[in-house]
Amino acid sequence: MGAYLENAQHLRILRGKHDLDTYMVLILFNSTPNAALFHQEFHGKPFSSMSAEVCEIDFVEKVTFKGDKDVTLWPPCQKDLASCSICLERLEYSTGGLVTVLCNHSFHCSCLCQCRTENRCPMCRFTQTPSEEHSLCSVCGIEEGLWMCLVCGHVGCSRYKNKHSYEHFLETKHTYSLELDSQNVWDYTKDEFIHRLALNTDGKIVEIPNYVQQQEMGSIVKRDDLTLGKDEALALEWQYLASAQIETQRSYFEEQLRNLKIQNKAKIRHLEDDFNHLLQEKTNVSKQMDQLHNQKKALLKKTESLQKNLTEISKETLFLRTINEALEKNRESWARKMQESEDRSPVSAQDLKIQQLEEQIANVMKMIENSQGQ
């Protein structure tokens, strides 16, 4: 807008419901002539030399919202958005032009120009540029009733679906979550919606307490107190926020450490039991190995003895086989000789009987002679 930014009281950015690449900006000028000069200067001109799209500017007489009757065209009229979350000053037209982004949060134009948040709202981190991918619950994958953690970006479903966003809070103690449909921020510790968020010195998102909360917590910081400058008041406020967040994180991490110690003790006991069991098994295996070693020695001795016996038996068998072969040869030769002798001098059976009787008579005679001599 260039020099015309000083003449603009309020800018509101809108985006198409079905075509997310279509944007429209409503500008409230401080006077009709300034609005006419702005229309004459920029209507029909391209946005840049590299773009073929041209700027279309029309005068708007009235804006009507369908459905929700509580929607306000210029949000700073609401009490909970009466101050800029960047500079903490009141959102008044007298302090400069105002701008309302897509998530319905308002800031001073000069503050938003100096704030480099990569097309994200400085308060709730809502992305002002469209995303081609649809958001899904990172656990169950549903598309409705989604909440995004403002600390780590985890997307989960609401407690009216499968409660994955609330389960993420119970596991990580990340306090703030953004409802993607309404762009409102929920505080799980207080169980209520909040609208004022900022980053502390550690880069963590914390809620900026209002005046009543500071009085209840004993940390009163008056913006209109003449004794404190703006920087001192901010320093005190940031100190309170940092201490509160550090205390929350300390409690969370102490609980995590306690759980880890309990888990480690259980793991150590389990490992000790396993170690003792393995030692017992090692002792039993050693005993079995000794027994097997002794059995192996006995078997080796027995094998050597059997080997010796086998060698001796083999020698005896070879010797007997040689003798048997020699006898077999002699038997055949003696059989031939006997056959030849029988063929040469045949003896009858009577001759054999006579010879036997003569031998018997000779023996009887010797016995008689011996008896007479005595």
C-alpha positions in Angstrom: 0.0 0.0 0.0 3.0 2.3 0.3 2.1 5.8 1.5 -1.6 5.0 1.7 -1.0 2.8 4.7 -1.0 5.8 6.9 -4.5 6.7 5.7 -5.9 3.2 6.4 -7.6 2.7 9.8 -8.2 -1.0 9.6 -7.4 -3.9 7.2 -9.1 -7.3 7.4 -7.9 -10.2 5.3 -10.4 -12.8 4.1 -10.0 -16.0 2.2 -12.4 -18.0 0.0 -14.2 -20.9 1.6 -13.9 -23.3 -1.3 -10.9 -21.8 -3.2 -8.2 -21.4 -0.6 -5.9 -19.5 -3.1 -8.4 -16.6 -3.4 -7.9 -13.7 -1.0 -9.7 -10.5 -0.3 -8.7 -7.5 1.8 -11.3 -5.1 3.3 -9.7 -1.7 4.0 -11.3 1.0 6.1 -9.9 4.4 5.2 -10.0 7.5 7.4 -11.8 9.5 4.7 -13.6 9.0 1.4 -11.1 11.1 -0.7 -8.2 8.9 0.5 -10.2 5.8 -0.5 -10.9 7.3 -3.9 -7.2 8.1 -4.5 -6.2 4.6 -3.5 -8.8 3.2 -6.0 -7.5 5.4 -8.7 -3.9 4.5 -8.0 -4.1 0.7 -7.9 -7.2 -0.5 -9.6 -6.5 -2.6 -12.7 -2.7 -2.6 -12.2 -0.7 -5.9 -12.0 0.6 -7.0 -8.6 4.1 -7.2 -10.0 6.0 -7.1 -13.3 6.4 -10.9 -13.1 2.6 -11.6 -12.5 -0.2 -11.5 -15.0 -2.9 -11.0 -12.3 -4.2 -7.5 -11.8 -5.5 -5.8 -8.7 -9.3 -5.4 -8.6 -10.6 -2.8 -6.2 -14.3 -2.0 -5.5 -16.1 0.2 -3.0 -18.0 -1.8 -0.4 -21.1 -0.2 1.2 -22.1 -3.0 3.6 -20.8 -6.4 4.8 -23.2 -9.1 6.1 -22.0 -12.3 7.8 -24.2 -15.5 7.2 -24.8 -18.0 10.0 -23.0 -16.5 13.0 -24.5 -13.2 14.1 -21.9 -12.5 16.8 -19.1 -12.1 14.2 -17.7 -8.5 14.2 -16.3 -6.9 11.1 -13.6 -5.1 13.0 -12.6 -7.5 15.8 -10.8 -4.9 18.2 -14.3 -4.1 19.5 -14.1 -7.3 21.5 -12.8 -6.9 25.0 -10.4 -9.9 24.9 -8.6 -8.6 21.8 -8.3 -5.0 23.0 -4.5 -5.0 22.9 -1.8 -5.9 20.4 0.0 -9.1 21.4 3.2 -7.8 19.8 3.7 -4.4 21.5 1.0 -4.9 24.3 -0.5 -1.5 23.5 -4.2 -1.0 23.1 -5.7 -1.5 19.6 -7.0 2.0 18.8 -7.1 3.8 15.5 -5.4 6.8 17.1 -2.2 4.7 17.6 -2.0 3.7 14.0 -3.6 1.4 11.4 -4.8 -2.0 12.4 -4.9 -5.3 10.6 -6.9 -8.4 11.2 -5.5 -11.7 9.8 -7.4 -14.9 8.8 -7.4 -16.3 12.4 -9.4 -13.2 13.6 -6.4 -11.8 15.6 -5.6 -8.1 15.2 -2.4 -6.1 15.4 -0.9 -2.8 14.6 0.1 -2.6 11.0 3.6 -1.3 11.9 4.1 -4.1 14.5 3.0 -6.8 12.0 5.3 -5.4 9.3 8.3 -5.6 11.7 7.3 -9.1 12.9 8.9 -11.9 10.7 6.8 -15.0 11.4 6.9 -16.6 8.0 3.2 -16.0 7.1 2.0 -17.1 10.5 0.0 -15.3 13.1 2.3 -14.1 15.9 -0.3 -15.0 18.5 -1.6 -18.5 17.5 0.9 -19.5 14.8 -2.0 -20.1 12.3 -0.6 -20.4 8.8 -2.0 -17.6 6.6 -1.1 -19.4 3.3 -3.2 -22.4 2.2 -1.9 -25.9 2.6 -2.4 -28.4 -0.2 -2.6 -31.4 2.3 -5.6 -32.0 4.6 -4.9 -32.2 8.3 -5.4 -35.6 9.8 -5.2 -37.0 13.3 -1.6 -38.4 13.6 -3.0 -41.5 15.5 -6.4 -42.5 14.1 -6.4 -40.5 10.8 -9.8 -38.8 11.1 -10.3 -35.3 9.6 -12.9 -33.8 12.0 -12.5 -32.2 15.3 -8.7 -31.7 15.1 -6.4 -29.9 17.5 -2.8 -28.9 17.0 -0.3 -28.7 19.8 1.3 -25.2 19.8 4.5 -26.5 21.3 5.5 -29.4 19.0 2.9 -29.3 16.2 1.3 -32.6 17.0 -2.2 -33.0 15.4 -4.8 -35.1 17.3 -8.5 -35.5 17.5 -10.7 -33.9 20.2 -11.9 -35.4 23.4 -15.3 -35.9 21.8 -13.7 -38.2 19.2 -10.8 -40.5 20.3 -9.1 -38.1 22.7 -5.7 -38.3 21.0 -5.0 -34.6 21.5 -5.7 -34.8 25.2 -3.6 -38.0 25.5 -0.8 -36.1 23.9 -1.1 -33.5 26.7 -1.0 -36.2 29.4 2.1 -37.7 27.9 4.1 -34.5 27.2 2.5 -31.9 29.4 2.3 -29.5 26.4 -0.3 -27.0 27.7 -1.6 -25.1 24.7 -3.5 -26.6 21.7 -5.2 -24.8 18.8 -8.6 -25.9 17.5 -8.1 -26.0 13.7 -11.8 -25.3 13.0 -12.3 -22.2 15.2 -8.6 -21.2 15.5 -9.1 -20.8 19.2 -6.4 -21.7 21.7 -7.2 -24.1 24.6 -5.3 -24.3 27.9 -5.4 -27.9 29.3 -4.2 -26.9 32.8 -7.0 -24.3 33.2 -9.5 -26.2 31.1 -10.6 -23.1 29.2 -10.0 -21.1 26.0 -7.3 -18.3 26.0 -6.3 -15.8 23.4 -3.1 -14.2 24.5 0.0 -16.2 23.7 3.7 -15.3 23.3 7.1 -16.9 23.1 9.4 -16.7 26.2 13.2 -16.5 26.1 13.4 -20.3 25.8 11.2 -20.3 22.6 8.3 -21.8 24.5 4.7 -20.6 24.1 3.1 -19.2 27.2 0.0 -17.3 28.1 0.3 -13.6 28.9 -1.6 -13.1 32.2 -4.1 -10.2 32.4 -4.2 -7.7 35.2 -6.6 -9.7 37.4 -4.5 -12.8 37.1 -1.4 -10.9 38.1 -3.1 -9.5 41.2 -4.2 -13.0 42.2 -0.7 -14.4 41.7 0.9 -11.6 43.6 2.7 -10.3 40.5 1.1 -6.9 39.8 2.4 -5.0 36.8 0.5 -1.9 35.9 1.0 -0.6 32.4 0.0 2.9 33.4 2.3 3.0 36.4 4.6 6.0 36.0 7.3 4.5 38.2 7.9 1.6 35.7 8.9 2.1 32.1 7.6 0.0 29.3 10.8 -2.1 29.1 10.8 -2.7 32.9 7.1 -3.7 32.9 7.7 -6.1 30.0 10.8 -7.5 31.8 8.8 -8.2 34.9 6.0 -9.8 33.0 8.4 -12.0 31.0 10.1 -13.0 34.2 6.9 -14.1 35.7 6.0 -16.0 32.5 9.4 -17.7 32.4 9.3 -18.7 36.0 5.8 -20.2 35.7 6.8 -22.1 32.6 10.0 -23.3 34.1 8.2 -24.5 37.2 5.7 -26.4 35.0 8.5 -28.0 33.0 10.5 -28.8 36.1 7.5 -30.7 37.6 7.0 -32.5 34.3 10.6 -33.5 33.9 10.9 -34.6 37.6 8.0 -36.9 37.1 9.6 -38.2 33.9 12.8 -38.8 35.8 11.0 -40.7 38.6 9.2 -42.8 36.0 12.6 -43.5 34.3 14.2 -44.4 37.6 11.4 -46.9 38.4 11.6 -48.4 34.9 15.4 -48.6 35.2 15.2 -50.3 38.6 12.8 -52.9 37.2 15.0 -53.4 34.2 18.1 -53.8 36.4 16.3 -56.4 38.6 15.2 -58.2 35.5 18.7 -58.2 34.1 20.2 -59.4 37.4 17.7 -62.3 37.4 18.6 -63.1 33.9 22.3 -62.9 34.7 22.0 -65.2 37.7 20.0 -67.7 35.6 22.7 -67.6 32.9 25.4 -68.2 35.5 23.5 -71.2 36.8 23.1 -72.5 33.3 26.8 -71.9 32.7 27.7 -74.0 35.8 25.4 -76.8 34.8 26.8 -76.8 31.3 30.4 -76.9 32.7 29.6 -79.9 34.8 28.0 -81.6 31.8 31.1 -80.8 29.7 33.4 -82.3 32.3 31.3 -85.5 32.4 31.3 -85.7 28.6 35.1 -85.1 28.6 35.6 -88.0 31.0 33.3 -90.2 29.0 35.2 -89.3 25.9 38.5 -90.3 27.5 37.0 -93.7 28.6 35.6 -94.3 25.1 39.0 -93.4 23.5 40.8 -96.0 25.8 38.2 -98.6 25.0 38.5 -97.8 21.3 42.3 -98.2 21.5 41.9 -101.6 23.3 39.4 -102.8 20.7 41.7 -101.6 18.0 44.5 -103.7 19.4 42.3 -106.7 19.8 41.1 -106.3 16.2 44.7 -106.1 15.0 45.6 -109.3 16.8 42.5 -111.1 15.6 43.3 -110.0 12.1 46.8 -111.5 12.4 45.5 -114.8 13.8 42.9 -114.9 11.1 45.5 -114.4 8.5 47.7 -117.1 10.1 44.9 -119.6 10.3 43.9 -118.9 6.8 47.4 -119.6 5.6 47.6 -122.8 7.6 44.1 -123.8 6.3 45.3 -123.2 2.7 48.5 -125.3 3.3 46.4 -128.2 4.9 44.0 -128.0 2.1 46.9 -128.4 -0.4 48.4 -131.3 1.7 45.0 -133.0 2.1 44.6 -133.0 -1.7 48.2 -134.5 -2.1 47.7 -137.2 0.6 44.4 -138.1 -0.9 46.1 -138.7 -4.2 48.9 -140.7 -2.6 46.4 -142.9 -0.7 44.5 -143.5 -3.8 47.7 -144.5 -5.7 48.7 -146.9 -2.9 45.4 -148.6 -2.8 45.5 -149.0 -6.5 49.0 -150.6 -6.2 48.4 -153.2 -3.3 44.8 -154.0 -2.7 44.2 -155.7 0.7 41.2 -157.8 1.2 39.0 -157.8 4.3 40.0 -161.3 5.4 43.7 -160.5 5.3 43.1 -157.5 7.5 41.2 -159.7 10.0 43.9 -162.3 10.0 46.5 -159.7 10.7 44.5 -158.3 13.6 44.0 -161.8 15.1 47.7 -162.5 14.8 48.5 -159.3 16.6 46.0 -160.2 19.4 47.5 -163.7 19.8 51.0 -162.2 20.1 49.8 -159.9 22.8 48.2 -162.8 24.7 51.3 -164.8 24.5 53.4 -162.0 25.9 50.9 -161.7 28.8 51.2 -165.4 29.6 55.0 -165.4 29.5 55.0 -162.5 31.8 52.7 -164.2 34.2 54.8 -167.4 34.2 58.0 -165.5 34.8 56.6 -163.9 37.9 
